[in-house]
Amino acid sequence: MRISRLALSVAFAAGSLTLHSASALSEDSSPSKGQPVKLKDVVVTATKEGEVNVQKVPASISAYTEDQLVDAGIKNIEDLKFQTPGMNVTRNGQATRLYMRGIGTNLDFIGSDPSVTVHLDGIYLSRTTSILDDLLDVERVEILRGPQGTLYGRNSTGGTINIISKLPQTEPEGKASVELGNYNHRTFAASASGPLVGESLLGGIALSKTDHDPYVDDIGTSQTDGLMDDDSLGARGTLRYILDNQGEIILRSDYNNVDRSTGAYKPTGLTTTGATSPLAGALVLPSDPFEMNISYDDPTVDITHWGTSAEIQWPLSSSLKVVSLTGYRNLDFKTVEDTDGSNLNVLLSEVNDDQHQVSEELRLHYVQNGLSLVNGLYYLNEDHKTDTTVNVLAPGLRNHFDVSNETTAYALFSQGTYAVTSQLNATLGVRYSKEKKDFTNTNRLTNATGAQVSGFNTQKSQDWDAWSPKAGIDYSVTPQAMVYGNVSRGFKSGGFNFTSTDPQFDPEYVWAYEVGTKLDFKEQQLRSNIALFYYDYTDLQVSDFTRAGVLSITNAADATVKGLEIENQWSPSVDWLFEANYAYLDATYDKYLAPSGTTSVDVSGNRLNASPENKFSLAAQYFQDVDFGTFSYRLEYAWQDKQFFTAFNQDVSSQDSYGLINARVSFRTTDEKWEVLAYGENLTNENYSTSSREFTAATVGVSKDIAPPLTAGVKLVYHFM
């Protein structure tokens, strides 16, 4: 670790303070300028112990309320990566790759699982193609950094993201909005909730429809206008029955449909070493970074996923409560993609996925005599099938995979916190996980005449189990100052490589050590949270496409991750809010011989994927009261260091440091019925990438994805209840 650079970065972050949002102010804060201002307390349910002030949770959690998400223009999980220390997001087409403090994975195929998990109202979302929908009728988003092996278990080695939707209340609420922007962007949304029968049966519904033209123009085909457009529909419904004994039953359902062109991956014309690729001379690459020249007429993505859940909370006594959470999810995913992204007929991929899952979590909560205890049982069954074809067009080869995988997972967990004194708490927890996967695969490689050239059939079944303990201690020096320390173990199950005749790979493990502080100063006008962490990572699952349709997955890597995160908020008056977020990350392979074609390359000492060394976000917001309402002016800046997309740390498969600027101006009437805002995102029209594809290097060169350009628009909101 470069101490001098780290010290400078810490000093910079501690001294730089920027905005979060108007909703960061306490609801009791007086608008009178002579009165003290307090930052608002944010409650979370991440500990599964009910609602807890996030400043009282001895762990690294970033929580964003509905108002904060709206004020910052956060539309989906990916937008949160710029504000959340240690969080990063990359893409593989529609699949989303989440990274937390350097822990993540580029394994997003059948037979594998993510390293950072996402839960919607407590239900685990297994497939990463279904986690980037726009946030609809959301109360808050909680981002837990670090292994969550005890309470969340399955594959949460890097952390977990909780999306909590709004519950209907006894007070009716309703709003409708319309948003218009460049690229013919249009979003229409409406929601309503309130009592249906007295104050015991409550209901809520929300709808949203979004579409916009392609962000990336296509100059190569007659039928495709471009890539990265949108046409999506979302709906959510909730029924809440409040029982006489203070228990409740909550039924939730959601539906999402996406029908759009594919994402954009543009060839570089360079191999992984930076040399000219074999077909570079035949490429016609537009100089405009937001133009493509593809040969396939109709690249499409069609995703339909929906789910339903039932949550029952049943008090047994004043100190004992049972909670049952039952969920079902269904996903139908289809895509046809010009995989080489060029004017040449080289690669065309076709993927048809069908997945559904059933889960049950049963918890017993006990709170009495200074002890808060959560005991639980967990069950998951996932059935996943895929029909995937990689077409190598020039010789007319079709590499077809007909694959199915069934996962059955069980867990038993317990975690308790005991108040040793009024200031000192001790936490112990453990989870036992057992998982089984049944995997079948039929592969056929055929030539232009349809004759089979080669192929294989695979049938495998394997199970894994692991213990995931946690121990922690926290001490409140004052009611506004807490210090804590934790040690925990994360476990990610093994799996199967669908492109290999010997497909099995083993689980990976991480031991994580963290110390931190949570501080409120100046009568809660200034808030500063600091965390230091160290991870010892073993049997890291690393994957890479060695060529089109052939994926290499190994457990050969050990890694060490260490870093620092700082989150600051400051409200010097009712007119201003500031916030500064900073992360330093040293994430490197201790030892790893990475497969490269028929040989291996020693990449020990290289940085892990998607792990920029330094990252910070800054913003400032000013509020102006007028006779008929309040104006808000917000400016944001986010910057991150260079990041690599593969273990080889080659420049062609990387993204240099870059920064983004966003701005928003909003107005809310005094009666809070009308809101209007104007926004601009990526105001400098920065051209950057979040991922790369190396398997195209043998033909058109490594390709890199294109991130959204400058977008701007206006939004009108009417609160009718």
N, C-alpha and C positions, 0 to 999 in steps of 0.2 A: 504494500500500500504506500503510495507516495504521500507522506505525511504533510509536506509543505503545501502541496496542491489541495489536499483534503482540508487543511486548516484554513486556507484562503476561501475555499468553497463554503465552509461552515460559517465563516465570518460574513461572507456575502449574503448567505441565506438568512442568517439571524438578523442582519441589518436591513434587509429588503422586505417590505411589507406591502401586500396588495389585497385587493378586494375579493370577497366571495359573492355576496348578494344582499339585497335589502332584507331578505328573510333571515339573515344572520343576526339581526337585532332582536333583542328580547321583546316579546309581546307586551311586557309591562313597561317598556321604555317610553318615557314621556316625550312627545314631540317638542316640548318646550326646551329651548336651547340652554336654559339654566340648569336642567336636570341631568343627573348622571345617566350614561347609556351603558347597557349591558349586552354582551353577545348572548344570543339565544341558546338555551340548552337543547340538545338534540337527543332524543331517545332512540335506542336501538333494541332489537330483539335477538341480536347475534349470539348471545350467550344461552339462548333458549330458556332463560329464567324470567321471562316477561319483559316489560319495558324497563330499560336501564339507561341512565344518562351516559352517553358515550365517553364523557370525561371521567367516569368512574369505572370504566372497563380497563383492566390492566393488559391491554393488547393494542396492536396497531390496527385501527379501524378508521376509515374515511367514510362518513355518512353524509348523504345529500338528500335534503328534503325536496318535496314537490316544488316549492317556491324557488329553492336554490337551483334546481334543474332547469326551471323555466327561465330564471334570470340569466343563467349562463348559457342558454341555448343548447342544453344537452338533450339530444334526441334519442340516443341509444348508448349502449355500453361502450362502444368504440370512442365516442366523444369524451368519455371520462379519463382516457389515458393521458390527456394533456394536463389535467389538474391533479391527478392522483400520483403521489410519489411512489416510485417503484413499480408502477403498472405500465405494461406495454401491450399493444395489439398488432398482430400481423395477419395477413390473409393468405389463403390458397383458394382462389376463386371465391366461391360463396362461403367456404369453411372459414371459421374464425379461430385464430391461434392466440390464446391469452397467456401472457407472461407476467409473473409477479416476482420481483427481486431476482430476475435471471432464471427463475424456474418456470418452465413451460415446455411445450413440445410442438414439433411440426408433424406429429402423428395425428392425422384427422381422418383416418380411413377405417373401414370395417375391421373389427378385431382389435382395435386400439381405443384409447380413452384420453381425454384431456388431463393436464396436470393442474389447471386452475378450473374449479368447477363453478357452475352457475345454478342457483336455485330460484325458482319462481314460486313465491308464497310457500316456501319450504319443500317444494318438489324439485328433485334433481333433474336437470336437463342433460341427457346423455350425449346428444349429438350437437356439434358446434355449428352445424348449418342452420340451427333454429334459435340462435341466441342474440341475433343482431336486429331484431324487429324494433321499430320505434316504441319507446316507452309510452304506454297508454294507461291513463288513470292510475298513475303510480304515486304512492305516498312517500316512499323514499327508496334509495339504493344504498346498501351497506357493502363496503369493500373491505374484506378481512385479509390482511397480508400475513404470510407465514403459514406453515402447515396447520391444518385444521383436522388432524387425524382423529381426535377424540369425539367431538360433537358432530362433525360432518363426515368424517371417515373417507368414504370412497373417492380416491384419486385426488384429494385436496392437498397435494404435497406443496403446491405453491401458494394456495389461498383459495378463497371462495368469494363469490359475489351473490348477494341476496337482493332480489327484486321483490319489494313488498307493495302489493296493489292496495288501493284505498278501500277501506271498509265503509259501507253505508252507515250513516249516523241518524239519530232521531231528528236532527234538524235538516230539512230538505236542502239540497244543493243541485244546481244545474248550470251548465254553461255551454256555449257554442262558439266555434272559432273558424275563421277562414284565413289562410296564409297564401300569399302570392309572391313569386320571386322570379329571378332570371332562369333561363333554361325552361321557361313555361312551367315553373314549379307551382303546384296547387295542392294544398292540404285542407280538407274539410273534416272537422271533428266536433263531436258533441258528447256530453255525458250528463247523467241525471241520477240522483240517489235520494233516498229518504224512507220514511215509514210506509209500509204497505197495509199492515193490520195493527192498529194501535201503535205501541212503542216496542212490541215484542218481535214482529216480523218486519225486517228492513230489506230493501232491495236497491241494486245499482246496476246501471248499464252504461257502456261507453263504446263509441264507434269512431273510426278514423279511416280516411281514404286519401292516399297520396299518389301523385304522379309527377314526373318531370321528364324533359327531353334528355338525350344522352349528354354526359359531360365530355365525352371523347368522340370526335367526329371520325367517321370512316370514309376514306376517299377511294376505297378499292372495290367495293361491290355495289351493285345497283339496288339491292333490296334492303340493305342494312344502313340506316342513318348513322349509327354509331353504337358505342358501348357505354355502360354505366348509366342507363336510364332507370326509371322506377315506375312501377304500377303495383301498388300494394294496398291491401285492405286488412284492417284489424278490428276485432270486436271482443268485448269482455263483459261478463255478467256475474253478479254476486247476489246470493240470498243469505241473510243473516238472521238466525232465530235465537233470541235471547231468552234463556230459561229462567224460571223463578228462583232456582238455587244458585244464581250467578254464573251458571255455565252457559255455553252457547254452541250452536251448530252453524258452521259456515260452509256453504256450497259455492264453489267457484268454477267458471268455465271460460275458456278463451279460444279464439279462432284467428288464424293469420294466413293470408295468401299473398304470395309474391309472384309476379309474372313480368320478367324484365329480360333485357339482354345481359350477357355475361360481363364480368369485370374485364379490365383491360390490362394485358401483359404485353409490353412492347419489346421486341428483340433489340439487343445491343450490337449484334454483329461480332461479338467477342466471345472467345472461349473462357473457361474459368481462370486461365492464366493471363488473360488480357490479350492473347494473340487473336488474329483475324479468324473468324469461324469459317468452316468449309464453304457454306453457301452465301457468305456475306456479299460476294460480287453480284449476286442475283437479287439481292434485297432492294426494295424501293421503300425507304423509310422517310416519312415526312419529318421535316425539321421542327415543325411545331410540336411541342411536348404533349399537347392535348389532341393530336391527330394520330390515327392508325391507318394501316393499309392491309386489311385482311382479305383472305380469299374465300371464306365460307359465308354464304348469303344470310344464314339465319341462326346466329348463336343465341341460345336462350337459356334461361333459368326459370323453372317453375317449382315453387315450394308451397306445399299446404301442410300446415301443422296445427294441431289443436289438442286441447287437454281439458281435463276436469278433475276436481279434487273435492274431498270432504274432510273438514277439520272439526273435531269434536273436543270440546274442553269441558270436563266434568269434575267439579269439586267433590272430594270425598269427605273433607273436613276443612277447618280453617287453615290447616298446615299442609294438606295433602290434595293433589290434583292429578287427574289422568288426562292425557292429551293423545288423541289418535289422529293421524294424518294419512289419508289414503289418496293415491293419485294415479291417473292414467294419462299417457301421452301417445300421440300418433303423429308420424312424420312421413310425408310422401315427397320425394325430392327427385327432380329430373333436370338434366342439363346436357346441352350439346355445345361444345366449345372448340373454336379454332385455337388449338393449344399452342401452336408455334407463333400465333399473333402476327403473321406476315402475309405478304402477297403471294407466297409460295404454298403449294399444296403439299405440306409436309406432315402435320399431325392434326388429327381430329379426335376428340374424346367424347364419349357418350356414357353418361352415368344415370342409372335408375336405382334409387334407394327406397326401401320401404322399411320402416322401423316403428315398433310400438313397445311400450314398457308399462309395467304395473309396479307400484311401490307402496309400502306400508311402513310407517314409523309409529311406534307406541312408546309413550314416555310417561314416567311417574315422577312428579315434582314434589319435593318436600322442602318446606321452609319453616324453621323453628329453632329457638335457642342458639342463634348465631350461625346455624348451618343451612346452607342452600344446596340442595342435592338434586341432580337430574340423572335418572336411570332410564335406559331405553333399549328397545329392540328394533332392528331395521331389516327390511327385506326388499329386494329388487329383482325383477325378472325382465330382461330386455331381449326382444327378438328382432334381429336386424338382417336384412337381405339386400344384396346389391347385384345388379347386372351391369358390368362395366366393360366397355370396349375401347381400346386405344388403336386407332387406325393410323398406320404408317403409310401415307397415301402414295408416295412415289413408286415403291415396289408393289403396292397393293396388299400389304399385310394387315391382318386384323388380329389383335391380341385380345381375346375375350375371356372374362372371368365371371363365373356364376358362383356367388359366394353367399354363405349364410353363417351367422354366428348367434348363438344363444348364450346369454350371460345370466347366471343366478348368483346373487350376492346376499349374504347374511351378516349381521353384526350385532354385537352386544356391547353396550357402552355405559359408562358411569363417570360423572364428574361432580365434585363437590367443592364448595368454598366455605371455609370456617373462619369466623371472626375470632382470632386469637385474643385480640384486645379491640378497643373501639377504633384503633388506628391501623392495626395489623391484620391482614387476611392471608390465609394459606389456601392454595388450590391444588387438588390432586385429581387426575382423571386417567382413564384407560379405555381403550376400545379393542375388542377382538373382532377381526374381519376374516371372513372365509368366502372365497369366490371361485366359481367354476365357469369355464367357457367351453362350449361345444362348437367346433369349427369345421365346416366342409367347404371345399373349393374345387371346382372343375374348370380347368384352363385349356383353351384350344387356340393355337396360333395357326391361322389359315392364310393361304396365298390368294392372289387375284382370281384364281379359278374356283376358290372355295375349298380346295383340297387342304387337309390338315398337314401342317409341317411339323409341329411338335405339340406337346401338351402334357398335363399331369392332373392327377386326382388326389386330393388330400382330405383325410378325415382325422381330426385330432380332438382330444379332450384332455383338459388339464385343470387342476385346481391349485389355488394358492391360499395361504393364510398368514396373518401377521398380527402382532400386538402393537398398538400405537398409544404409548403413555404420554402424559403431560404433568408437569409440576411447575408451580409458580408461587410467587409471593409478592404482595404489594403493601406499601406503607404510606399512609396519608400524613405527611408532615404537618399540613394544615388542611382545612376543608377545601382549599383551592390548589393544593400541590400534592401530587402523588408520584411516587417512584415505584417501579416494579421490575421483576425479572422472571423470565419463563424459559423452560426447556421442554421441547416436544419432539415427537417423532412422526414423520409422515410416511405413508405407504401408498404406492401406486401399483396396481396389479399388473401382472404380465399379460401377454396377448399373442396375436398371430399376424404374420405378414402375408397379405393376400396375394403377393406376387412371387412367393418362394415355395419351392418343393420341401424345404425344411423351415417351416414358418414360425416356430415358437420362439418368443423372447421372454425374458424373466422380469420379475417385478423390480422396481427401483425404490430406494429408501433415502430419507434425509433426516439427519438430526439437526435441529434448529435451536439456537441460543439467542435470546433477546433481552436487552435491558432498555428501559425507557422512562420518560417523565411525562406527566400531563399537568400543565401549569396554567392557572388563570391569575392575571395581575390586574391592579388598578380597578378594583370593584368589577371585575369581569369585563373590562374593556379590551384587554389584551390577552390572547390565548396562544400558548406555544406548546406543541407536542413534539418530543424528540425521541427517536428510537435508534439504537445500535444493534446490529444483528450479525451472526456468524452461522453459516450452514456447512455441514459436512455431508456431501451428496455422494452416494455410492450406486453402482450398477445403473447409471443414467441411461435411459432409452434414447438412442440417437438414430434418426433416419435420414436417408438421402436417396433421391432417384439417381441411380447410376446410369440409366438410360431410359428412354421412353417406355413406360409400362413395367419397369423393373425397379423395385424399391429395396434398399438395403437397410436393415434394422439391426442394431447391435446393442449389447449391454456393456460395452468395453470401457465406458468412461467413468471416472471419478472426478468430482469437482469440488471446489471450495468457493463459497459465496460469502462476501462480507460487505457491510455498507452502513450508511447513515441516512436517516430521513428526518426532515424538519417540516412541520406545518405550523404556520403562524397566521393569526387573524387579529386585526386591530380596528377598533371603532373609536376614534378620538372624539367624535361628536355625532349628532344625529344626521349630519350632512355627509359624512364620509365613512366608507368602509374600505379596508385594505386586507390583502392576504398575500403571503409568500409561501410557496411550496418548493422544496428542494430535495433531491435524492443523489447520493453518491453510491456507486455500485462497482464493486470489484468482483467479477464473476468469471472464473477461469477454470479450464480443464487441468486437473492435476496430472492425469495420465490418460491418454487416449490415442490409439492407433486407428485412425479413421480410414474406412475402405474407400479407395479411389480407383475405380475400374478393377483391374486384376491385382492391384497392389494395395498397400496400406501406407498412410502418411502419418507421421508422429505430429500431432497438433497440441501436445502438452504445452500449457502456458497460454494457449489462445483463449480469447474471450468466448463466452457462451453466446448463443443466438439471441438477438433482440435485447441486448444488455448494454445500453449506452452508459458510459462511465458517469457522466453528469447530466442532470435534467432539472429544469426549474420552470415554474409558471408564475407570472406576475399579472396583476390587474388592479384597477382602481375604479371606484364607483362613487358618483356624487349625486345627491338627491336635492331637488329644488322644489319647494312648496310654492304653489300659486293659489289664487282664490278658488279655482275650480278643480284642483287636483294636485298631483305630484309628478314631476319629471324625474327620470333616472337616466344617468349617462354612465356607460360602462366601457372600459377599454381593457383588453387582455393581451398578454404576450406569453407564449410558451416556446421553450427552446430545449433541444436535446443534442447530446454529443453524437458522434459517429457510431453507427451500429452495424454489425455483421449479420448476415442471414444464414451462413453456414459455418461449420466448425473450422473450415480451412482459413477463415478470415482473409479472403481475397477481396481486393478492391472492387472488382466487377460485381461481386455479390454483396454489396454493402450500400449504405446510405450515409453520405457525409452529414455533418451537423447542419441543422436548419432551425429556423424559428417561424412561428405563425402569429399573425395579429388578427384579432377579432374586435368588433365594436358593436355596441347596441345602444339605442336610445328608446325609452319607453315612456308612456304616460298613462296614469290611472286616475280616473275621476274620483272626486271626494266621496261619492256614495259607493265606490268600488264596483260599480256595475259594468263599466266600460274600460277596456285596456287596448292600447294600440302601441305597437313597437315596430321599429325598423332595425335591421341588422345587416352586418357584412362579415363574412367569415373568410379566412385566408385572403386578407385584403391586398397583400402583395402578389397574389397569384403564384405562390411558391410551387415549384415543380419538385416533388419528392416521391420516394417509394417506401413502402412498408414491407416488401417481400420480394423474393426473386425465385426463378425456376432455372435449375442447372441442367436438367435433362435435355433441354433444347440446345445446349452448347455444341453438341456434335453436328448440328445442322445450321440453324440460323443464329446461334449464339445464345448466351444467357439472356433471359428476358426478365424485365422488372415491371412491377405493377405501377399503375398511375393512380395517384391519390386525387381527390376532388379539387377542382380549381376554385377561384374566387366565386362565392355565391352570395347573393344579397336578396332581401325581400322585406315585405311588411306583413304584419299579422294583426288581426282585429279579433278581440274576444269580448263576448257579451255574457254576463252572469245573470241568468233569468230567474234564479232562485237563491 
